[in-house]
Amino acid sequence: MNNPRIISIGTAVPERSFTQQELSDLFNPSNPKIIKLFAQSHIKKRHLQLPVTEDHTIAEESPDDLLAKHRQGILSYGGEALSKALQEAGIAPEQLDYLICVTSTGYLCPGASALLTKQFGLRDNIHRLDVVGMGCNAAINAMQPLVQYLRFSPRSVGAMVCIENCSAAYIVNEEMGTAVVNSLFGDAAAAVVICGSEFEPIPATAGGYPAVADFESHIITDSMEAMRFDRVDNKLSFYLDRSIPYVLGNNVHFPVERLLKKNQLKKRQISWWVIHSGGKKVIDSIKVNLDLSDYDVRHTLSVLENYGNISSCSVLFSLHQLAYEGTVHPQDNGIIMAMGPGASIETALLRWV
């Protein structure tokens, strides 16, 4: 099979982490429902770039401050994630043929791919792509052009880097919708290195990672406005509709069934599920509608518990955990799934070799 192979994943987060109680104290809401929202979350801690003052409050950040924070995150923990992935794969930066960068938490021009090309001294003829604004599902969307490129250039190698500075889209107010976002999202970066089937030598570390066999999408345009960015006080503010867990759960079988049918598989032949850590209600809805167990989503829940919803980075964090767990076997099949604005459900079929 001419399926490109994942050969490494690198992850990184800002140095400082906060418990949910610490964050509730910092946001200091007066609404008891908001206080309860933070307290009842499945999340234990999140890593965030927050300007905490000496009197234990969050300093006001201008739109320029937030954009600067977004840029700094790309270069710091975005660069750290890519460096870790290249090191694990045994790939020198100048060997990369393709670089794709993903983010939904800020707009820069030149974008993240140009910034990282300069930072790492990548070749001046490297293929680049910036995927901006697709949301939590974007890692799977962005993986598709890289995988297709490697199918046509099987001796090549490329990387995808997801950088989500969700704290660059935080608004501090007493709105319940704002509180849902502020109680859920974290900052993170994740990088994946993928090589073509004829790339030599394939590193020994590749054993824990799968090949990428196929993709399937499902967009629910009736829920176009259910997940979106608004502008509040000239800043980005993410909006999540309360119906999202049910919308996603009721539609998740469509792309999964199509993916299985195309590849002549039954659901019982899927050994591993790598699902976006979108929030406890979203995860529960996916579980119920696909008849999955807590064991099936253990990595998903672990990422949510320790990092929060880290947008497009989430599925790569979970796949990284699975790879190092040592439980996969050659010929195992898996499905990686992420959900986001559109509303969209993105899936990919993974095969361990």
Kinemage of the C-alpha trace (Angstrom):
@kinemage 1
@onewidth
@group {chain A} dominant
@subgroup {mainchain}
@vectorlist {calphas} color= white
{ca met a 1} P 0.000 0.000 0.000
{ca asn a 2} L 1.199 3.490 -0.848
{ca asn a 3} L 0.006 4.948 2.455
{ca pro a 4} L 2.174 7.633 4.063
{ca arg a 5} L 3.283 6.857 7.610
{ca ile a 6} L 3.300 8.959 10.728
{ca ile a 7} L 6.805 8.674 12.186
{ca ser a 8} L 6.699 11.066 15.136
{ca ile a 9} L 4.585 13.476 17.155
{ca gly a 10} L 5.846 16.317 19.313
{ca thr a 11} L 3.722 18.210 21.830
{ca ala a 12} L 4.284 21.380 23.833
{ca val a 13} L 2.374 23.715 26.144
{ca pro a 14} L 3.074 27.024 27.903
{ca glu a 15} L 5.022 26.590 31.116
{ca arg a 16} L 2.321 27.811 33.494
{ca ser a 17} L -0.730 25.707 34.274
{ca phe a 18} L -3.866 26.576 36.241
{ca thr a 19} L -6.398 24.459 38.076
{ca gln a 20} L -10.057 25.161 37.416
{ca gln a 21} L -10.357 26.693 40.880
{ca glu a 22} L -7.410 29.003 40.229
{ca leu a 23} L -8.966 30.120 36.961
{ca ser a 24} L -12.352 30.683 38.557
{ca asp a 25} L -10.668 32.857 41.177
{ca leu a 26} L -8.817 34.822 38.480
{ca phe a 27} L -11.928 35.443 36.376
{ca asn a 28} L -13.769 36.185 39.642
{ca pro a 29} L -17.341 35.774 38.372
{ca ser a 30} L -20.239 36.966 40.521
{ca asn a 31} L -22.745 34.639 38.847
{ca pro a 32} L -23.108 31.419 40.927
{ca lys a 33} L -23.877 29.462 37.740
{ca ile a 34} L -20.495 30.421 36.295
{ca ile a 35} L -18.706 29.432 39.495
{ca lys a 36} L -20.500 26.082 39.350
{ca leu a 37} L -19.539 25.665 35.702
{ca phe a 38} L -15.823 25.824 36.541
{ca ala a 39} L -16.220 23.556 39.580
{ca gln a 40} L -18.099 20.779 37.783
{ca ser a 41} L -15.807 20.496 34.785
{ca his a 42} L -14.020 17.217 33.989
{ca ile a 43} L -10.875 19.333 33.566
{ca lys a 44} L -8.268 19.334 36.331
{ca lys a 45} L -5.780 21.808 34.848
{ca arg a 46} L -4.970 23.781 31.713
{ca his a 47} L -1.873 25.520 30.374
{ca leu a 48} L -2.554 29.137 29.436
{ca gln a 49} L -0.693 32.337 28.612
{ca leu a 50} L -2.545 34.677 30.954
{ca pro a 51} L -1.191 38.028 32.177
{ca val a 52} L -1.732 37.497 35.909
{ca thr a 53} L -1.144 40.648 37.964
{ca glu a 54} L 0.368 40.946 41.435
{ca asp a 55} L -3.099 41.402 42.933
{ca his a 56} L -4.201 38.083 41.400
{ca thr a 57} L -6.341 39.362 38.536
{ca ile a 58} L -6.070 39.064 34.754
{ca ala a 59} L -4.688 42.230 33.185
{ca glu a 60} L -6.611 43.777 30.315
{ca glu a 61} L -5.060 42.919 26.935
{ca ser a 62} L -5.536 45.038 23.819
{ca pro a 63} L -6.156 43.454 20.395
{ca asp a 64} L -2.498 44.163 19.585
{ca asp a 65} L -1.416 42.419 22.811
{ca leu a 66} L -3.477 39.347 21.934
{ca leu a 67} L -2.068 39.140 18.416
{ca ala a 68} L 1.465 39.498 19.784
{ca lys a 69} L 0.722 36.659 22.210
{ca his a 70} L -0.486 34.526 19.323
{ca arg a 71} L 2.743 35.176 17.396
{ca gln a 72} L 4.860 34.460 20.459
{ca gly a 73} L 3.079 31.141 20.988
{ca ile a 74} L 3.805 30.080 17.396
{ca leu a 75} L 7.510 30.690 17.865
{ca ser a 76} L 7.808 29.323 21.415
{ca tyr a 77} L 5.733 26.215 22.017
{ca gly a 78} L 4.876 25.859 18.324
{ca gly a 79} L 8.601 25.734 17.628
{ca glu a 80} L 9.133 23.398 20.591
{ca ala a 81} L 6.551 20.906 19.295
{ca leu a 82} L 8.124 20.858 15.820
{ca ser a 83} L 11.618 20.501 17.288
{ca lys a 84} L 10.515 17.500 19.382
{ca ala a 85} L 8.835 15.824 16.403
{ca leu a 86} L 11.887 16.295 14.169
{ca gln a 87} L 14.212 15.002 16.886
{ca glu a 88} L 12.093 11.902 17.534
{ca ala a 89} L 11.921 11.174 13.802
{ca gly a 90} L 15.648 11.728 13.307
{ca ile a 91} L 14.843 14.280 10.613
{ca ala a 92} L 16.956 17.398 10.064
{ca pro a 93} L 14.911 20.554 9.421
{ca glu a 94} L 16.368 20.957 5.935
{ca gln a 95} L 15.056 17.496 4.967
{ca leu a 96} L 11.436 18.651 5.185
{ca asp a 97} L 9.715 18.929 1.820
{ca tyr a 98} L 6.357 20.248 3.029
{ca leu a 99} L 5.249 22.268 6.059
{ca ile a 100} L 1.602 22.817 6.970
{ca cys a 101} L 0.661 25.073 9.876
{ca val a 102} L -2.768 25.107 11.533
{ca thr a 103} L -4.314 27.690 13.831
{ca ser a 104} L -7.658 29.289 14.608
{ca thr a 105} L -6.616 31.709 17.337
{ca gly a 106} L -5.154 34.602 15.380
{ca tyr a 107} L -4.392 35.928 11.902
{ca leu a 108} L -0.859 36.797 10.815
{ca cys a 109} L 0.580 37.628 7.417
{ca pro a 110} L 3.244 36.308 6.895
{ca gly a 111} L 1.739 33.309 8.644
{ca ala a 112} L 3.009 30.581 10.936
{ca ser a 113} L 4.595 28.540 8.142
{ca ala a 114} L 6.803 31.485 7.129
{ca leu a 115} L 7.719 32.235 10.748
{ca leu a 116} L 8.737 28.627 11.433
{ca thr a 117} L 10.575 28.350 8.106
{ca lys a 118} L 12.789 31.233 9.182
{ca gln a 119} L 13.133 29.982 12.773
{ca phe a 120} L 14.238 26.476 11.713
{ca gly a 121} L 16.218 27.417 8.633
{ca leu a 122} L 14.045 25.293 6.360
{ca arg a 123} L 14.817 25.124 2.638
{ca asp a 124} L 13.808 28.164 0.636
{ca asn a 125} L 11.899 25.942 -1.821
{ca ile a 126} L 9.859 24.097 0.799
{ca his a 127} L 6.155 23.625 0.034
{ca arg a 128} L 4.052 25.524 2.577
{ca leu a 129} L 0.410 25.807 3.527
{ca asp a 130} L -1.331 27.761 6.304
{ca val a 131} L -4.740 26.503 7.421
{ca val a 132} L -6.410 29.311 9.392
{ca gly a 133} L -9.848 29.400 10.980
{ca met a 134} L -11.110 25.846 10.511
{ca gly a 135} L -11.273 25.186 14.264
{ca cys a 136} L -10.923 22.039 16.326
{ca asn a 137} L -11.234 19.646 13.375
{ca ala a 138} L -8.466 21.336 11.371
{ca ala a 139} L -5.673 18.834 12.114
{ca ile a 140} L -7.483 16.210 10.050
{ca asn a 141} L -8.399 18.708 7.321
{ca ala a 142} L -4.789 19.851 7.067
{ca met a 143} L -3.395 16.326 7.144
{ca gln a 144} L -5.195 15.529 3.882
{ca pro a 145} L -3.104 17.689 1.492
{ca leu a 146} L 0.098 16.493 3.178
{ca val a 147} L -0.911 12.834 2.824
{ca gln a 148} L -1.944 13.351 -0.816
{ca tyr a 149} L 1.359 15.094 -1.577
{ca leu a 150} L 3.284 12.169 -0.044
{ca arg a 151} L 1.306 9.655 -2.080
{ca phe a 152} L 2.495 11.392 -5.246
{ca ser a 153} L 5.999 12.006 -3.810
{ca pro a 154} L 6.612 8.793 -1.821
{ca arg a 155} L 10.276 9.558 -1.130
{ca ser a 156} L 9.423 12.859 0.573
{ca val a 157} L 8.748 13.839 4.178
{ca gly a 158} L 6.614 16.614 5.625
{ca ala a 159} L 5.346 18.056 8.888
{ca met a 160} L 2.111 19.546 10.144
{ca val a 161} L 2.155 21.873 13.149
{ca cys a 162} L -0.994 22.876 15.052
{ca ile a 163} L -0.625 25.966 17.247
{ca glu a 164} L -3.660 27.017 19.254
{ca asn a 165} L -3.271 30.035 21.544
{ca cys a 166} L -6.820 29.937 22.873
{ca ser a 167} L -5.991 32.508 25.552
{ca ala a 168} L -5.517 34.970 22.679
{ca ala a 169} L -9.290 34.725 22.178
{ca tyr a 170} L -10.417 35.159 25.794
{ca ile a 171} L -12.939 37.791 26.776
{ca val a 172} L -13.513 38.459 30.469
{ca asn a 173} L -17.139 39.267 31.257
{ca glu a 174} L -20.181 37.869 33.076
{ca glu a 175} L -21.854 36.265 30.053
{ca met a 176} L -22.601 32.550 30.418
{ca gly a 177} L -21.505 31.874 26.837
{ca thr a 178} L -18.148 33.484 27.510
{ca ala a 179} L -17.802 31.495 30.719
{ca val a 180} L -18.291 28.198 28.853
{ca val a 181} L -15.330 29.052 26.610
{ca asn a 182} L -13.196 30.345 29.478
{ca ser a 183} L -13.838 27.153 31.467
{ca leu a 184} L -12.912 24.818 28.612
{ca phe a 185} L -10.070 25.832 26.293
{ca gly a 186} L -6.293 25.637 26.786
{ca asp a 187} L -3.135 26.647 24.923
{ca ala a 188} L -0.985 24.029 23.183
{ca ala a 189} L 0.936 23.019 20.091
{ca ala a 190} L 1.429 19.655 18.420
{ca ala a 191} L 3.527 18.620 15.431
{ca val a 192} L 3.407 15.432 13.380
{ca val a 193} L 6.030 14.233 10.898
{ca ile a 194} L 4.735 12.041 8.059
{ca cys a 195} L 6.819 10.319 5.406
{ca gly a 196} L 6.055 8.730 2.054
{ca ser a 197} L 6.108 4.964 1.611
{ca glu a 198} L 9.524 5.029 -0.109
{ca phe a 199} L 11.213 7.436 2.291
{ca glu a 200} L 14.531 6.024 3.492
{ca pro a 201} L 15.337 5.228 6.145
{ca ile a 202} L 12.044 5.052 8.033
{ca pro a 203} L 13.016 5.652 11.680
{ca ala a 204} L 12.723 2.860 14.231
{ca thr a 205} L 10.379 5.063 16.271
{ca ala a 206} L 7.702 4.611 13.608
{ca gly a 207} L 6.531 1.313 15.151
{ca gly a 208} L 4.096 2.971 17.535
{ca tyr a 209} L 2.539 5.152 14.867
{ca pro a 210} L 0.167 4.253 12.025
{ca ala a 211} L -0.071 4.848 8.321
{ca val a 212} L -2.877 7.130 7.136
{ca ala a 213} L -5.138 5.212 4.767
{ca asp a 214} L -8.223 7.314 4.033
{ca phe a 215} L -10.380 10.301 5.020
{ca glu a 216} L -14.082 11.038 5.268
{ca ser a 217} L -15.876 14.305 6.131
{ca his a 218} L -19.370 15.352 7.117
{ca ile a 219} L -20.468 18.988 7.306
{ca ile a 220} L -23.759 19.951 8.961
{ca thr a 221} L -24.576 23.283 7.361
{ca asp a 222} L -27.823 23.606 9.319
{ca ser a 223} L -25.584 24.231 12.355
{ca met a 224} L -23.290 26.721 10.629
{ca glu a 225} L -23.563 29.291 13.436
{ca ala a 226} L -23.356 26.858 16.363
{ca met a 227} L -19.558 27.232 16.702
{ca arg a 228} L -18.072 30.506 15.599
{ca phe a 229} L -15.904 33.497 16.386
{ca asp a 230} L -17.631 36.801 17.137
{ca arg a 231} L -16.066 40.225 17.656
{ca val a 232} L -16.498 41.633 21.148
{ca asp a 233} L -14.789 44.942 21.984
{ca asn a 234} L -12.751 44.467 18.784
{ca lys a 235} L -11.451 41.112 20.047
{ca leu a 236} L -12.090 37.519 19.012
{ca ser a 237} L -14.650 35.747 21.189
{ca phe a 238} L -15.550 32.123 20.570
{ca tyr a 239} L -19.211 31.087 20.753
{ca leu a 240} L -20.464 27.557 21.466
{ca asp a 241} L -24.152 26.724 21.176
{ca arg a 242} L -25.632 24.472 23.865
{ca ser a 243} L -26.921 22.100 21.170
{ca ile a 244} L -23.464 21.173 19.895
{ca pro a 245} L -23.060 17.832 21.774
{ca tyr a 246} L -26.393 16.592 20.416
{ca val a 247} L -25.814 17.875 16.874
{ca leu a 248} L -22.451 16.115 16.692
{ca gly a 249} L -23.686 12.930 18.323
{ca asn a 250} L -26.693 12.642 16.026
{ca asn a 251} L -24.504 12.975 12.928
{ca val a 252} L -21.303 11.170 13.851
{ca his a 253} L -22.365 7.861 12.330
{ca phe a 254} L -22.517 9.339 8.806
{ca pro a 255} L -18.770 9.821 8.167
{ca val a 256} L -17.837 6.726 10.189
{ca glu a 257} L -20.161 4.470 8.195
{ca arg a 258} L -18.955 5.917 4.887
{ca leu a 259} L -15.308 5.496 5.920
{ca leu a 260} L -15.878 1.869 6.913
{ca lys a 261} L -17.872 1.058 3.776
{ca lys a 262} L -15.262 2.557 1.432
{ca asn a 263} L -12.567 0.415 3.045
{ca gln a 264} L -14.663 -2.760 3.360
{ca leu a 265} L -14.479 -2.784 7.146
{ca lys a 266} L -16.921 -3.458 9.969
{ca lys a 267} L -16.973 -1.363 13.111
{ca arg a 268} L -15.792 -4.372 15.153
{ca gln a 269} L -12.564 -4.295 13.119
{ca ile a 270} L -11.654 -0.867 14.532
{ca ser a 271} L -9.320 -1.473 17.474
{ca trp a 272} L -8.535 2.136 18.397
{ca trp a 273} L -10.482 5.390 18.566
{ca val a 274} L -8.681 8.747 18.775
{ca ile a 275} L -11.328 11.415 19.345
{ca his a 276} L -11.127 15.168 19.851
{ca ser a 277} L -11.341 16.268 23.484
{ca gly a 278} L -14.167 18.703 22.808
{ca gly a 279} L -15.690 18.652 26.291
{ca lys a 280} L -17.309 16.027 28.509
{ca lys a 281} L -20.795 16.390 26.999
{ca val a 282} L -19.420 16.119 23.461
{ca ile a 283} L -17.383 13.033 24.347
{ca asp a 284} L -20.369 11.400 26.063
{ca ser a 285} L -22.565 12.082 23.027
{ca ile a 286} L -20.002 10.526 20.665
{ca lys a 287} L -19.665 7.518 22.986
{ca val a 288} L -23.397 6.883 23.106
{ca asn a 289} L -23.979 7.262 19.383
{ca leu a 290} L -21.011 5.070 18.370
{ca asp a 291} L -21.448 2.629 21.260
{ca leu a 292} L -17.920 3.216 22.578
{ca ser a 293} L -16.597 2.387 26.045
{ca asp a 294} L -14.663 4.513 28.528
{ca tyr a 295} L -11.623 2.445 27.533
{ca asp a 296} L -12.078 3.479 23.897
{ca val a 297} L -11.931 7.172 24.824
{ca arg a 298} L -9.413 7.004 27.680
{ca his a 299} L -6.822 9.114 25.842
{ca thr a 300} L -9.489 11.615 24.835
{ca leu a 301} L -10.555 12.001 28.462
{ca ser a 302} L -6.947 12.162 29.668
{ca val a 303} L -6.156 15.054 27.320
{ca leu a 304} L -9.314 16.898 28.380
{ca glu a 305} L -8.510 16.356 32.055
{ca asn a 306} L -4.920 17.592 31.881
{ca tyr a 307} L -5.026 20.201 29.103
{ca gly a 308} L -8.667 21.134 28.472
{ca asn a 309} L -9.953 21.510 24.929
{ca ile a 310} L -6.808 22.392 22.996
{ca ser a 311} L -8.628 22.699 19.672
{ca ser a 312} L -6.840 21.167 16.665
{ca cys a 313} L -3.987 19.892 18.862
{ca ser a 314} L -6.243 17.534 20.831
{ca val a 315} L -6.263 14.508 18.517
{ca leu a 316} L -2.473 14.608 18.102
{ca phe a 317} L -2.014 14.676 21.885
{ca ser a 318} L -4.278 11.607 22.158
{ca leu a 319} L -2.539 9.753 19.318
{ca his a 320} L 0.808 10.502 20.957
{ca gln a 321} L -0.419 8.919 24.193
{ca leu a 322} L -1.680 5.851 22.343
{ca ala a 323} L 1.638 5.410 20.524
{ca tyr a 324} L 3.599 5.360 23.775
{ca glu a 325} L 1.139 3.095 25.563
{ca gly a 326} L 2.531 0.112 23.687
{ca thr a 327} L -0.831 -1.599 23.130
{ca val a 328} L -1.135 -1.416 19.326
{ca his a 329} L -0.252 -4.319 17.056
{ca pro a 330} L 0.631 -4.591 13.358
{ca gln a 331} L -2.474 -4.660 11.147
{ca asp a 332} L -4.629 -2.908 13.778
{ca asn a 333} L -7.119 -0.390 12.413
{ca gly a 334} L -8.029 2.882 14.076
{ca ile a 335} L -10.195 5.914 13.455
{ca ile a 336} L -9.129 9.437 14.341
{ca met a 337} L -11.978 11.930 14.625
{ca ala a 338} L -12.323 15.646 15.278
{ca met a 339} L -15.305 17.961 15.328
{ca gly a 340} L -15.498 21.694 14.806
{ca pro a 341} L -17.172 24.691 13.175
{ca gly a 342} L -19.301 24.114 10.138
{ca ala a 343} L -20.502 22.133 12.042
{ca ser a 344} L -18.057 19.545 10.740
{ca ile a 345} L -17.005 16.011 11.652
{ca glu a 346} L -13.691 14.898 10.167
{ca thr a 347} L -12.412 11.324 10.253
{ca ala a 348} L -9.377 9.404 9.034
{ca leu a 349} L -8.647 5.691 8.867
{ca leu a 350} L -5.346 4.666 10.475
{ca arg a 351} L -3.528 1.385 9.905
{ca trp a 352} L -0.579 0.158 11.914
{ca val a 353} L 2.112 -1.610 9.882
